[in-house]
């Protein structure tokens, strides 16, 4: 092989390595034999919705208070998904979401294609219904538009009718509106940027379908369909409504339930029809600390009603399947999963990371050529009772029922007189940390907890030990059932010792537990101090 050929070969190999799909060590849905297993995403992509654009499929989901929000996932085959973008770099109104707003923000979005543009609508229960759109889901999304100002309007879905008329259906959050379990339809302008009326209620679920919500609008064979879950997030079912008139009256039918399966509350998601004519339904399952994970069910039509999953007991209602043949999309695509591990060797943070509130550019630095992430010691807000109230937590979703998250952190307090802290955190309504800090010229490692942090409980130090230096290797092992966790540490990166007792990860507010990093100082601290993070790895236990 001559020099030129060798150079071309090496460049080709390098490009291939750079483009190689990320494959998780801890959860794979694609079984590599033409089948898949559920969940297709063992992560908290709550309230998923999916749309087809050409040969591509795009998914979005609720993101609540996390920023950036409205994750955009991409797939070619409906089973293998990559996280490729966010439609909402910062939550709006920006000033409001500069502080943590647990459980608020982006609720149950819908994603649709209209006139070669991709639209996402979502309800913020405190402000109203918003919309963002783009011609390129991988690229820039336009600024959000407030389509309807309202208190408690949630779970919107648009429909452009055959004659060009535009409509919007949505549900109501009882916590804000004072009433729930009803669905309302509005007329919209053709651009889909504002509603034109006060709306008409089209369904009342109080008697038979309490907490009806998560509405998705479709039209097929002259019928208007509203796909709407009912019965509660962890315990409910998938309801289908249909009518020849967009305002009703609507017939109703339950088409998916838990039945004899282990898949509780199977509902709220997306109907997708492939070019081969197959129908599929995405829904979530609430798994407590693991969040609302995403399942894919085969779907068909009978007498103009959708049939989902498999009717194992013959009662006319489908039940979720756990293993099934993959969708027919015309070809086979490589196995791929959303990114988890971050070696911090790129010029920016990995796309899997979200902050606990709208981010500031001053919280971190990822300089070209530096194979580490620098997290600055940001002063904790004076009003913060614990890390629950701190915006600059860098977090990602639990990726599987069992996994290990590991990291290497070096703390540089600089000349700061006030204490600096950095470490590994498992975040939820309760949270737990391994905290690296310095006191009296000595570095310490602390294991802490804040039980009922969401109710204002303070953080407590459970164990503390001296370190030989300002660098430490940290791990947390998460095991099933129940998301039980165990911290461990090493000063060399070779021999790890457990620190503290096992603890149970706890769900956040409408979200699963998260794992990640923090770097803070006391509220009165002057500037200075930082933590350098060499890597953050997700691996098998």
GUGU-277142 format. One record per residue (C-alpha): residue number from 1; residue in one letter; x, y, z. Coordinates in pm, 1 decimal. Layout:
<sites>
> NUM;A;X;Y;Z
...
</sites>
This chain:
<sites>
> 1;X;0.0;0.0;0.0
> 2;X;155.2;333.6;-107.9
> 3;X;153.9;650.8;102.3
> 4;X;-146.4;806.6;-72.5
> 5;X;-353.9;490.9;-40.6
> 6;X;-259.1;458.7;325.7
> 7;X;-360.1;821.0;389.4
> 8;X;-698.0;773.5;220.0
> 9;X;-751.0;451.8;417.4
> 10;X;-670.7;618.2;750.6
> 11;X;-895.1;916.2;675.1
> 12;X;-1177.6;680.3;579.3
> 13;X;-1134.5;477.9;898.8
> 14;X;-1128.5;798.1;1104.8
> 15;X;-1446.8;930.5;945.9
> 16;X;-1616.5;594.8;994.2
> 17;X;-1518.6;593.0;1361.2
> 18;X;-1654.8;944.7;1405.3
> 19;X;-1985.0;851.9;1241.1
> 20;X;-2024.5;516.4;1414.7
> 21;X;-2361.6;506.3;1593.7
> 22;X;-2358.4;518.1;1971.1
> 23;X;-2465.1;186.4;2121.1
> 24;X;-2552.2;163.2;2489.1
> 25;X;-2379.9;-86.4;2716.4
> 26;X;-2683.7;-106.7;2941.4
> 27;X;-3001.1;-123.6;2726.8
> 28;X;-3071.7;-238.0;2371.1
> 29;X;-3417.4;-274.6;2223.7
> 30;X;-3305.6;-403.9;1882.7
> 31;X;-3230.0;-773.8;1930.4
> 32;X;-3024.9;-797.6;1610.9
> 33;X;-3242.0;-1079.2;1472.4
> 34;X;-3527.4;-881.8;1319.9
> 35;X;-3711.1;-834.7;1649.9
> 36;X;-3718.4;-570.7;1920.7
> 37;X;-3802.7;-576.4;2289.6
> 38;X;-3989.8;-318.5;2491.3
> 39;X;-3924.5;-63.2;2617.7
> 40;X;-3758.4;69.6;2303.0
> 41;X;-3625.4;354.1;2521.0
> 42;X;-3563.3;264.7;2885.6
> 43;X;-3543.0;634.7;2969.5
> 44;X;-3776.7;908.2;3079.9
> 45;X;-3903.2;1032.9;2743.0
> 46;X;-4243.4;1107.2;2888.8
> 47;X;-4554.8;1162.5;2675.6
> 48;X;-4383.1;1071.4;2346.4
> 49;X;-4511.4;1185.5;2009.5
> 50;X;-4370.7;1083.3;1670.4
> 51;X;-4401.1;1209.8;1314.4
> 52;X;-4265.3;1097.6;975.9
> 53;X;-4081.4;1335.1;742.9
> 54;X;-3961.3;1165.1;425.2
> 55;X;-3765.4;856.7;526.6
> 56;X;-3706.1;993.8;875.0
> 57;X;-3900.9;969.0;1198.9
> 58;X;-3878.5;1229.9;1472.5
> 59;X;-3986.8;1197.1;1833.9
> 60;X;-4032.0;1461.4;2100.2
> 61;X;-4142.3;1436.2;2461.9
> 62;X;-4218.5;1631.9;2775.5
> 63;X;-3918.5;1799.4;2938.1
> 64;X;-4084.2;1991.5;3223.6
> 65;X;-3830.6;2223.2;3394.1
> 66;X;-3514.6;2083.4;3230.8
> 67;X;-3321.7;2295.6;2980.9
> 68;X;-3269.9;2267.2;2694.1
> 69;X;-3624.2;2138.7;2647.9
> 70;X;-3829.0;1952.8;2388.4
> 71;X;-3578.3;1680.6;2297.0
> 72;X;-3569.4;1577.4;1930.9
> 73;X;-3492.0;1211.0;1866.2
> 74;X;-3437.7;1067.9;1519.0
> 75;X;-3491.2;719.1;1380.9
> 76;X;-3502.1;539.5;1048.2
> 77;X;-3681.3;226.7;1170.5
> 78;X;-3891.3;331.0;1476.6
> 79;X;-3680.6;109.4;1706.6
> 80;X;-3330.7;259.9;1700.8
> 81;X;-3330.1;622.2;1817.1
> 82;X;-3064.3;892.0;1845.1
> 83;X;-3101.6;1215.8;2041.2
> 84;X;-3011.7;1480.5;1783.0
> 85;X;-3141.7;1819.0;1896.5
> 86;X;-3364.1;2025.6;2123.9
> 87;X;-3638.3;2251.4;1990.8
> 88;X;-3628.0;2478.0;2296.0
> 89;X;-3278.1;2598.7;2396.3
> 90;X;-3429.0;2786.4;2690.9
> 91;X;-3766.4;2760.1;2858.4
> 92;X;-4000.5;3054.3;2814.2
> 93;X;-4068.2;3297.7;2969.9
> 94;X;-3690.1;3295.3;3012.7
> 95;X;-3670.1;3495.7;3335.3
> 96;X;-3926.4;3274.0;3503.7
> 97;X;-3734.4;2957.0;3419.6
> 98;X;-3393.6;3093.7;3518.3
> 99;X;-3473.4;2942.0;3857.2
> 100;X;-3573.4;2575.2;3899.1
> 101;X;-3943.3;2515.8;3832.7
> 102;X;-3981.8;2147.9;3914.6
> 103;X;-4280.3;1989.1;3744.0
> 104;X;-4362.8;2302.1;3545.0
> 105;X;-4269.2;2403.7;3190.6
> 106;X;-4311.7;2168.9;2894.0
> 107;X;-4600.6;1925.8;2935.0
> 108;X;-4704.7;1660.7;2676.1
> 109;X;-4612.3;1799.3;2333.8
> 110;X;-4739.7;1695.8;1992.2
> 111;X;-4528.2;1701.2;1675.7
> 112;X;-4678.5;1734.3;1327.4
> 113;X;-4575.1;1807.3;967.4
> 114;X;-4769.6;2072.5;773.8
> 115;X;-4665.9;2242.8;447.6
> 116;X;-4318.1;2086.9;471.0
> 117;X;-4261.1;2236.6;815.6
> 118;X;-4238.3;2049.6;1144.8
> 119;X;-4452.2;2193.1;1425.6
> 120;X;-4443.3;2117.3;1797.0
> 121;X;-4724.4;2231.2;2027.3
> 122;X;-4708.5;2200.3;2403.6
> 123;X;-4899.7;2322.1;2703.6
> 124;X;-4740.7;2507.9;2991.0
> 125;X;-5001.2;2480.6;3268.9
> 126;X;-4916.6;2826.6;3401.8
> 127;X;-4890.3;3026.6;3079.8
> 128;X;-5078.1;2857.7;2796.8
> 129;X;-5020.2;2671.2;2473.4
> 130;X;-4700.1;2734.9;2277.2
> 131;X;-4577.3;2635.8;1931.9
> 132;X;-4233.6;2611.8;1770.7
> 133;X;-4158.5;2509.0;1413.0
> 134;X;-3874.8;2445.5;1168.8
> 135;X;-3796.5;2327.1;817.7
> 136;X;-3501.0;2125.0;953.8
> 137;X;-3553.1;1925.1;1275.2
> 138;X;-3176.2;1872.0;1301.8
> 139;X;-3113.2;2248.1;1288.9
> 140;X;-3258.1;2573.9;1413.7
> 141;X;-3611.6;2596.9;1549.9
> 142;X;-3793.7;2928.8;1540.5
> 143;X;-3873.2;3120.0;1858.6
> 144;X;-4179.0;2996.8;2049.6
> 145;X;-4518.8;3149.1;1976.1
> 146;X;-4787.6;3172.0;2245.7
> 147;X;-5084.1;3030.2;2055.6
> 148;X;-5330.1;3059.7;2343.5
> 149;X;-5284.3;3228.7;2677.7
> 150;X;-5458.2;3019.3;2942.5
> 151;X;-5425.9;2878.9;3292.2
> 152;X;-5431.8;2500.3;3296.0
> 153;X;-5453.9;2428.6;2920.6
> 154;X;-5234.4;2122.5;2852.6
> 155;X;-5164.8;1841.1;2607.4
> 156;X;-5251.1;2021.4;2280.3
> 157;X;-5260.6;1867.1;1935.5
> 158;X;-5328.7;2043.1;1603.3
> 159;X;-5516.6;1918.0;1300.1
> 160;X;-5521.0;2075.6;956.1
> 161;X;-5837.9;1955.0;784.5
> 162;X;-5874.0;1861.5;417.5
> 163;X;-6015.3;2206.1;334.5
> 164;X;-5729.2;2388.2;506.5
> 165;X;-5914.8;2471.3;827.7
> 166;X;-5699.0;2435.0;1137.5
> 167;X;-5808.4;2310.1;1478.9
> 168;X;-5652.2;2246.4;1817.2
> 169;X;-5763.7;1997.8;2082.3
> 170;X;-5634.7;2006.2;2439.8
> 171;X;-5702.1;1890.5;2793.8
> 172;X;-5707.3;2075.3;3126.3
> 173;X;-5492.5;2046.7;3440.5
> 174;X;-5716.3;2049.7;3744.5
> 175;X;-5438.1;2192.2;3960.1
> 176;X;-5454.4;2518.1;3762.9
> 177;X;-5788.6;2523.3;3585.9
> 178;X;-5997.2;2391.5;3875.2
> 179;X;-6147.2;2125.1;3650.5
> 180;X;-6004.6;1832.0;3453.8
> 181;X;-6123.8;1526.4;3257.9
> 182;X;-6263.7;1733.3;2971.1
> 183;X;-6132.8;1787.2;2617.0
> 184;X;-6177.5;2112.1;2426.2
> 185;X;-6148.9;2193.9;2054.4
> 186;X;-6057.5;2539.6;1920.1
> 187;X;-6050.7;2679.5;1569.0
> 188;X;-5705.3;2813.4;1475.5
> 189;X;-5582.0;3042.3;1202.6
> 190;X;-5439.4;2862.4;898.1
> 191;X;-5081.7;2934.9;1011.6
> 192;X;-5144.4;2758.5;1342.0
> 193;X;-5012.7;3053.5;1540.4
> 194;X;-5325.6;3152.3;1739.4
> 195;X;-5667.2;3022.9;1834.8
> 196;X;-5970.2;3207.9;1702.5
> 197;X;-6234.1;3126.2;1965.0
> 198;X;-6295.9;3028.5;2326.0
> 199;X;-6328.6;2662.2;2231.2
> 200;X;-6599.8;2398.4;2258.9
> 201;X;-6588.3;2102.6;2496.7
> 202;X;-6620.4;1781.0;2298.1
> 203;X;-6574.6;1513.0;2565.5
> 204;X;-6636.6;1476.4;2939.1
> 205;X;-6466.2;1180.4;3102.1
> 206;X;-6578.2;1229.6;3461.7
> 207;X;-6806.1;923.8;3476.6
> 208;X;-6613.3;654.4;3289.5
> 209;X;-6274.6;802.8;3194.6
> 210;X;-6141.7;1020.1;3477.4
> 211;X;-5831.3;1226.5;3409.6
> 212;X;-5876.6;1205.5;3034.9
> 213;X;-5583.4;1401.5;2889.0
> 214;X;-5289.3;1360.4;2648.6
> 215;X;-5508.0;1434.1;2346.3
> 216;X;-5380.2;1365.2;1993.1
> 217;X;-5579.6;1469.4;1684.0
> 218;X;-5597.2;1257.3;1363.7
> 219;X;-5826.2;1213.9;1063.1
> 220;X;-5880.5;888.1;872.2
> 221;X;-6153.3;759.4;639.5
> 222;X;-6372.8;1060.2;713.1
> 223;X;-6350.3;1014.9;1090.4
> 224;X;-6194.4;1262.7;1329.0
> 225;X;-6003.9;1074.4;1597.0
> 226;X;-5886.4;1189.5;1937.2
> 227;X;-5642.8;948.4;2098.8
> 228;X;-5660.5;1026.6;2471.4
> 229;X;-5532.7;835.3;2775.1
> 230;X;-5748.1;815.3;3085.5
> 231;X;-5742.7;664.8;3432.0
> 232;X;-5414.5;811.2;3555.6
> 233;X;-5050.0;793.5;3457.1
> 234;X;-4956.7;470.7;3636.3
> 235;X;-5294.5;295.3;3625.7
> 236;X;-5483.2;403.4;3315.9
> 237;X;-5574.6;291.4;2966.4
> 238;X;-5574.9;417.8;2608.2
> 239;X;-5905.8;565.9;2499.2
> 240;X;-6001.7;636.8;2138.2
> 241;X;-6273.7;884.6;2042.2
> 242;X;-6414.1;917.0;1690.0
> 243;X;-6673.7;1126.1;1511.2
> 244;X;-6769.8;1236.9;1160.5
> 245;X;-6798.1;1590.3;1297.8
> 246;X;-6496.6;1755.9;1454.8
> 247;X;-6710.9;1885.3;1741.1
> 248;X;-6879.8;1549.6;1801.1
> 249;X;-7065.7;1373.1;1935.9
> 250;X;-6776.7;1129.9;1979.0
> 251;X;-6802.7;753.7;2010.1
> 252;X;-6558.1;595.9;2253.5
> 253;X;-6361.0;274.1;2279.3
> 254;X;-6079.1;149.2;2506.7
> 255;X;-5815.2;-11.5;2285.0
> 256;X;-5514.8;-77.0;2514.6
> 257;X;-5493.7;-182.5;2879.3
> 258;X;-5250.2;-353.5;3115.0
> 259;X;-5452.5;-672.7;3136.3
> 260;X;-5241.1;-966.7;3244.9
> 261;X;-4912.0;-798.2;3151.6
> 262;X;-4655.2;-620.8;3369.7
> 263;X;-4690.2;-301.0;3164.0
> 264;X;-4892.5;-67.6;3383.4
> 265;X;-5080.0;236.0;3254.7
> 266;X;-5011.3;175.5;2883.8
> 267;X;-5123.9;496.5;2718.7
> 268;X;-5046.3;839.5;2571.3
> 269;X;-4834.9;841.2;2264.2
> 270;X;-4837.7;845.4;1887.9
> 271;X;-4989.5;665.5;1590.4
> 272;X;-4747.0;622.8;1299.4
> 273;X;-4816.6;465.6;959.7
> 274;X;-4510.4;352.5;765.4
> 275;X;-4471.9;371.8;386.6
> 276;X;-4519.5;-5.6;377.5
> 277;X;-4869.0;41.3;520.0
> 278;X;-4796.2;-83.9;871.0
> 279;X;-4943.4;94.4;1174.1
> 280;X;-4761.7;139.0;1505.2
> 281;X;-4839.4;301.1;1838.0
> 282;X;-4590.0;454.1;2079.0
> 283;X;-4684.1;485.3;2445.1
> 284;X;-4517.1;517.9;2781.9
> 285;X;-4508.1;312.6;3099.9
> 286;X;-4456.0;479.4;3436.8
> 287;X;-4168.9;306.2;3620.0
> 288;X;-4134.1;535.9;3919.4
> 289;X;-3766.6;631.8;3964.2
> 290;X;-3685.3;523.6;3607.9
> 291;X;-3944.9;765.2;3473.0
> 292;X;-4189.8;713.2;3189.0
> 293;X;-4021.4;474.3;2946.2
> 294;X;-4125.5;432.1;2582.5
> 295;X;-4289.4;122.7;2429.4
> 296;X;-4378.0;41.4;2068.7
> 297;X;-4692.0;-160.1;1991.2
> 298;X;-4810.6;-313.3;1663.4
> 299;X;-5137.9;-158.4;1554.0
> 300;X;-5404.7;-231.9;1292.6
> 301;X;-5756.6;-115.3;1208.8
> 302;X;-6085.8;-302.8;1241.5
> 303;X;-6416.6;-137.5;1156.8
> 304;X;-6239.8;197.3;1162.9
> 305;X;-6119.5;144.0;1520.2
> 306;X;-5750.1;100.4;1601.8
> 307;X;-5637.4;-231.9;1748.2
> 308;X;-5320.7;-207.6;1958.5
> 309;X;-5091.8;-475.0;2099.0
> 310;X;-5245.2;-820.9;2135.3
> 311;X;-5589.2;-910.9;2268.2
> 312;X;-5476.6;-1206.7;2478.4
> 313;X;-5797.6;-1255.0;2678.7
> 314;X;-6043.3;-1194.6;2394.8
> 315;X;-6220.8;-900.2;2556.8
> 316;X;-6169.7;-676.6;2254.5
> 317;X;-5900.1;-466.7;2422.0
> 318;X;-5533.4;-502.4;2332.7
> 319;X;-5253.0;-561.9;2580.6
> 320;X;-4887.6;-457.3;2538.1
> 321;X;-4640.5;-696.8;2377.6
> 322;X;-4284.0;-722.4;2504.6
> 323;X;-4116.7;-873.6;2196.2
> 324;X;-4221.5;-825.9;1834.9
> 325;X;-4098.4;-823.0;1478.3
> 326;X;-3946.1;-488.1;1383.6
> 327;X;-4138.1;-248.1;1159.8
> 328;X;-4101.3;-294.2;785.4
> 329;X;-3935.2;24.7;662.5
> 330;X;-3783.0;-124.9;347.7
> 331;X;-3430.3;-188.4;475.3
> 332;X;-3226.3;-265.2;784.8
> 333;X;-3049.1;7.2;979.7
> 334;X;-2763.5;-13.1;1234.4
> 335;X;-2835.7;-49.2;1603.1
> 336;X;-2823.9;291.1;1772.4
> 337;X;-2920.2;439.8;2108.7
> 338;X;-2922.9;785.4;2267.4
> 339;X;-2583.3;892.2;2399.2
> 340;X;-2502.3;837.3;2767.5
> 341;X;-2124.8;841.9;2826.2
> 342;X;-1939.6;1170.7;2779.1
> 343;X;-1559.0;1170.3;2766.4
> 344;X;-1562.9;1551.2;2738.4
> 345;X;-1323.8;1535.5;2442.4
> 346;X;-1548.2;1732.5;2206.1
> 347;X;-1584.7;2109.2;2180.0
> 348;X;-1920.3;2109.7;2357.3
> 349;X;-2119.0;1916.4;2613.7
> 350;X;-2277.5;1590.8;2504.7
> 351;X;-2634.8;1630.5;2386.6
> 352;X;-2764.0;1403.8;2665.4
> 353;X;-2709.1;1670.9;2932.5
> 354;X;-2977.2;1905.6;3065.0
> 355;X;-2959.7;2170.5;3335.4
> 356;X;-3195.4;2208.7;3631.2
> 357;X;-3307.7;2549.5;3495.5
> 358;X;-3227.5;2777.7;3203.1
> 359;X;-2848.3;2766.5;3166.2
> 360;X;-2590.5;3040.7;3185.4
> 361;X;-2280.8;3040.1;2966.7
> 362;X;-2080.9;3118.1;3282.7
> 363;X;-2157.1;2788.7;3454.8
> 364;X;-1909.2;2578.4;3258.9
> 365;X;-1632.8;2582.3;2999.7
> 366;X;-1551.7;2324.2;2734.8
> 367;X;-1248.9;2459.3;2549.9
> 368;X;-1128.3;2309.4;2219.9
> 369;X;-837.9;2073.9;2283.9
> 370;X;-916.5;2023.3;2653.7
> 371;X;-1024.8;1669.5;2736.9
> 372;X;-1220.2;1771.3;3044.3
> 373;X;-1522.5;1975.1;3144.3
> 374;X;-1470.3;2270.1;3379.2
> 375;X;-1762.3;2340.9;3610.2
> 376;X;-1725.1;2670.8;3791.7
> 377;X;-1806.7;2700.0;4162.3
> 378;X;-2128.7;2897.1;4124.2
> 379;X;-2266.4;3055.1;4441.2
> 380;X;-2576.1;2873.9;4563.9
> 381;X;-2881.7;3103.8;4558.2
> 382;X;-2947.2;3261.3;4898.7
> 383;X;-3302.5;3130.9;4897.8
> 384;X;-3197.8;2772.7;4812.5
> 385;X;-3262.4;2529.0;5094.2
> 386;X;-3068.2;2252.5;4919.3
> 387;X;-2946.6;2144.3;4576.6
> 388;X;-3313.9;2095.7;4480.5
> 389;X;-3325.4;2475.2;4438.4
> 390;X;-2991.7;2511.5;4256.8
> 391;X;-3014.0;2579.8;3880.8
> 392;X;-2663.5;2468.9;3775.3
> 393;X;-2706.7;2094.7;3821.8
> 394;X;-2589.8;1907.9;3511.9
> 395;X;-2809.6;1600.5;3479.5
> 396;X;-2908.7;1317.5;3249.3
> 397;X;-3180.3;1052.2;3253.3
> 398;X;-3146.8;705.2;3402.9
> 399;X;-3075.9;490.0;3091.2
> 400;X;-3161.4;136.2;3205.6
> 401;X;-3282.8;-68.2;3502.6
> 402;X;-2922.0;-143.0;3600.2
> 403;X;-2608.3;59.8;3528.2
> 404;X;-2301.4;223.6;3678.7
> 405;X;-2225.2;594.6;3648.5
> 406;X;-1862.8;685.7;3711.8
> 407;X;-1659.1;1003.5;3699.0
> 408;X;-1325.1;1160.4;3793.0
> 409;X;-1331.6;1504.3;3955.2
> 410;X;-1056.6;1746.0;4056.3
> 411;X;-1156.4;2038.6;4279.1
> 412;X;-959.3;2365.0;4262.3
> 413;X;-1090.0;2608.7;4524.3
> 414;X;-841.1;2876.5;4409.8
> 415;X;-804.9;3140.2;4681.5
> 416;X;-1166.1;3127.2;4788.1
> 417;X;-1215.6;3150.9;5163.4
> 418;X;-1568.3;3015.0;5142.1
> 419;X;-1621.4;2643.7;5092.6
> 420;X;-1643.4;2498.9;4740.5
> 421;X;-1820.2;2171.7;4667.7
> 422;X;-1843.6;1944.7;4363.1
> 423;X;-1948.6;1590.3;4305.1
> 424;X;-2178.1;1317.5;4181.7
> 425;X;-2553.5;1339.2;4243.1
> 426;X;-2858.5;1114.3;4213.0
> 427;X;-3141.1;1365.9;4189.2
> 428;X;-3510.8;1333.9;4268.7
> 429;X;-3759.6;1439.2;4534.3
> 430;X;-3495.6;1286.6;4759.5
> 431;X;-3136.9;1333.7;4645.1
> 432;X;-2802.0;1184.4;4736.5
> 433;X;-2446.3;1299.6;4669.0
> 434;X;-2080.7;1214.0;4688.9
> 435;X;-1934.8;1559.1;4754.7
> 436;X;-1571.9;1662.8;4720.5
> 437;X;-1487.7;1967.1;4933.7
> 438;X;-1206.7;2142.4;5121.1
> 439;X;-1194.1;2248.8;5484.4
> 440;X;-894.0;2378.4;5681.0
> 441;X;-649.6;2298.7;5400.3
> 442;X;-770.6;1936.4;5381.6
> 443;X;-985.3;1777.6;5113.4
> 444;X;-1278.9;1563.8;5221.4
> 445;X;-1530.7;1333.1;5060.1
> 446;X;-1883.2;1348.3;5201.4
> 447;X;-2183.0;1126.2;5146.2
> 448;X;-2498.9;1332.6;5183.8
> 449;X;-2873.4;1300.7;5149.8
> 450;X;-3174.2;1529.6;5142.4
> 451;X;-3490.8;1333.7;5212.2
> 452;X;-3802.4;1518.8;5094.1
> 453;X;-3589.9;1787.2;4934.0
> 454;X;-3896.3;1886.8;4732.2
> 455;X;-4062.3;1988.2;5061.1
> 456;X;-3772.6;2205.3;5170.6
> 457;X;-3574.6;1952.6;5374.9
> 458;X;-3206.9;2039.8;5425.7
> 459;X;-2914.2;1828.2;5311.4
> 460;X;-2741.9;1613.5;5576.8
> 461;X;-2386.5;1477.6;5583.2
> 462;X;-2403.5;1104.5;5658.7
> 463;X;-2034.7;1014.3;5632.1
> 464;X;-1713.0;1204.5;5579.2
> 465;X;-1351.6;1100.9;5522.4
> 466;X;-1021.1;1272.3;5445.9
> 467;X;-862.0;1250.0;5102.1
> 468;X;-495.0;1262.1;5013.0
> 469;X;-545.0;1503.2;4725.5
> 470;X;-801.8;1717.1;4543.4
> 471;X;-874.7;1442.6;4288.9
> 472;X;-1116.5;1155.7;4343.9
> 473;X;-1288.2;885.5;4136.2
> 474;X;-1659.9;842.9;4209.8
> 475;X;-1918.6;578.1;4121.0
> 476;X;-2280.6;497.7;4177.3
> 477;X;-2418.5;151.0;4100.5
> 478;X;-2791.8;132.1;4025.9
> 479;X;-2964.4;-206.2;4039.7
> 480;X;-3313.7;-344.1;3993.0
> 481;X;-3567.6;-386.6;4126.9
> 482;X;-3646.2;-51.4;4275.6
> 483;X;-3349.8;157.5;4153.3
> 484;X;-3137.9;75.0;4457.2
> 485;X;-2808.7;266.2;4455.5
> 486;X;-2466.6;233.0;4616.5
> 487;X;-2189.9;495.2;4614.4
> 488;X;-1820.5;406.8;4602.2
> 489;X;-1495.5;597.7;4558.0
> 490;X;-1126.9;556.1;4481.6
> 491;X;-823.4;779.9;4510.8
> 492;X;-635.5;588.2;4240.1
> 493;X;-909.4;481.5;4000.3
> 494;X;-835.8;114.6;4064.3
> 495;X;-962.3;-5.8;4400.1
> 496;X;-1305.6;126.9;4490.4
> 497;X;-1451.4;133.1;4840.8
> 498;X;-1817.5;168.5;4928.2
> 499;X;-1917.5;483.8;5106.3
> 500;X;-2247.6;491.4;5290.7
> 501;X;-2539.7;249.8;5288.2
> 502;X;-2748.4;159.9;4983.1
> 503;X;-3028.1;402.5;4908.4
> 504;X;-3332.3;406.3;4685.0
> 505;X;-3344.1;660.9;4402.2
> 506;X;-3664.8;858.1;4412.2
> 507;X;-3875.0;999.6;4133.0
> 508;X;-3865.3;1374.1;4064.7
> 509;X;-4172.4;1590.0;4005.4
> 510;X;-4342.8;1427.0;3704.0
> 511;X;-4002.6;1292.3;3595.4
> 512;X;-3775.2;1001.9;3675.7
> 513;X;-3463.1;1027.1;3888.4
> 514;X;-3155.1;1171.2;3721.7
> 515;X;-2781.4;1129.2;3766.5
> 516;X;-2515.2;1391.7;3710.6
> 517;X;-2275.5;1654.3;3838.8
> 518;X;-2267.3;1975.8;4039.7
> 519;X;-2018.5;2246.1;4136.0
> 520;X;-2118.1;2514.8;4386.0
> 521;X;-1998.2;2752.3;4654.7
> 522;X;-2175.0;2911.3;4949.9
> 523;X;-2428.4;3189.2;4884.8
> 524;X;-2191.5;3459.7;5015.4
> 525;X;-1880.4;3332.4;4839.2
> 526;X;-1677.4;3562.0;4620.4
> 527;X;-1596.7;3445.7;4270.2
> 528;X;-1339.5;3174.6;4207.6
> 529;X;-1305.3;2800.2;4220.7
> 530;X;-1389.4;2522.4;3977.1
> 531;X;-1410.4;2148.5;3933.2
> 532;X;-1255.2;1969.7;3635.3
> 533;X;-1438.2;1654.2;3526.2
> 534;X;-1236.6;1410.6;3314.7
> 535;X;-1529.4;1193.0;3204.2
> 536;X;-1877.5;1071.4;3289.9
> 537;X;-1933.5;707.9;3191.8
> 538;X;-2239.5;485.9;3185.7
> 539;X;-2142.0;117.5;3193.3
> 540;X;-2266.3;-219.4;3311.0
> 541;X;-2250.3;-290.8;3684.8
</sites>
